[in-house]
Amino acid sequence: MKPKFDYLDTTEASQLEGLSEILIQVNRSAATVKGGRRMSFAALTVAGNRAGIVGQGFGKARQVPNAIEKATKDTRKHMIRVPVTTVGSIPHEVNGHYCGSQVRLI
């Protein structure tokens, strides 16, 4: 069963202070057209206040700065409140699987 997260309103997310935004990755994509190659870029960003409010966003554009700007706007749209009991702990058990390995956070 997946935990249900409390999504923030866009007005509430825009008024948050102390958000730190991090650019995770910028991908370049090229499409071959009649006149040559047409480049486009995709950016992935995350933001949070390190106190239980986090968000992630994805933006695509023809130039890198525009893609990053779109990604940060998308990040603020998709802010959620994650329950944190004490500093550095999680309130429920989480299981993760990747190939042959398993990770359990308790």
VOGU-3710 file (C-alpha; in Angstrom, 3 decimals, decimal comma):
1> mkpkfdyldt> 0,000/0,000/0,000  1,412/3,381/-1,026  1,369/6,192/1,520  -0,871/9,110/0,582  0,948/12,423/0,550  -0,521/15,808/1,331  -0,158/17,942/-1,821  0,364/21,666/-1,339  -1,623/24,330/-3,189  0,332/26,323/-5,755
11> teasqlegls> -0,256/29,547/-3,798  0,997/27,900/-0,608  4,055/26,482/-2,407  4,953/29,849/-3,952  4,928/31,515/-0,509  7,348/29,005/1,059  10,662/30,423/2,171  13,911/28,570/2,599  13,455/26,257/-0,386  16,680/24,939/-1,823
21> eiliqvnrsa> 16,431/23,975/-5,487  18,869/21,554/-7,086  19,338/20,821/-10,788  19,695/17,051/-11,089  20,273/16,516/-14,801  20,033/18,136/-18,221  19,467/15,811/-21,183  20,111/16,780/-24,788  17,975/15,363/-27,563  18,563/15,788/-31,294
31> atvkggrrms> 16,075/15,326/-34,108  17,397/15,153/-37,642  15,398/17,363/-39,985  15,907/18,539/-43,566  18,183/21,443/-42,610  20,317/19,535/-40,085  19,886/18,590/-36,452  17,320/20,235/-34,196  18,460/20,212/-30,560  16,143/20,217/-27,562
41> faaltvagnr> 16,888/19,959/-23,864  15,142/18,414/-20,870  15,879/19,386/-17,261  15,075/17,611/-13,997  15,020/19,597/-10,738  14,083/18,955/-7,112  13,335/21,421/-4,323  12,670/21,195/-0,612  12,976/22,967/2,702  14,651/20,000/4,476
51> agivgqgfgk> 11,746/19,872/6,918  9,247/17,604/5,167  8,258/19,586/2,054  9,687/18,333/-1,247  8,901/18,521/-4,949  10,261/17,379/-8,284  9,790/18,837/-11,746  10,608/18,167/-15,374  10,786/20,741/-18,171  11,620/20,600/-21,888
61> arqvpnaiek> 12,599/23,445/-24,212  14,842/24,361/-27,164  17,401/26,153/-24,921  18,860/25,021/-21,585  17,859/28,088/-19,479  14,241/27,821/-20,644  14,165/24,103/-19,818  15,521/24,784/-16,318  12,976/27,558/-15,762  10,110/25,282/-16,821
71> atkdtrkhmi> 11,410/22,524/-14,561  11,539/24,833/-11,523  7,971/26,002/-12,183  6,888/22,364/-12,448  8,711/21,617/-9,187  6,705/24,259/-7,347  3,476/22,820/-8,818  4,238/19,325/-7,524  5,202/20,059/-3,911  4,155/17,478/-1,334
81> rvpvttvgsi> 4,349/17,289/2,429  6,178/14,171/3,644  5,687/13,212/7,300  8,945/13,286/9,270  8,827/12,207/12,906  12,225/13,318/14,204  15,331/14,727/12,583  16,676/12,178/10,109  14,054/9,461/10,567  11,092/8,208/8,554
91> phevnghycg> 7,653/7,374/9,985  7,088/4,087/8,140  8,966/1,138/6,687  10,099/1,383/3,050  11,202/-1,524/0,838  13,198/-1,030/-2,353  14,178/-3,520/-5,063  16,635/-3,114/-7,919  17,796/-6,130/-9,955  19,024/-8,660/-7,404
101> sqvrli> 19,414/-6,304/-4,466  16,894/-5,304/-1,820  16,954/-2,376/0,602  14,715/-1,994/3,660  14,546/1,286/5,586  13,025/0,870/9,046
//
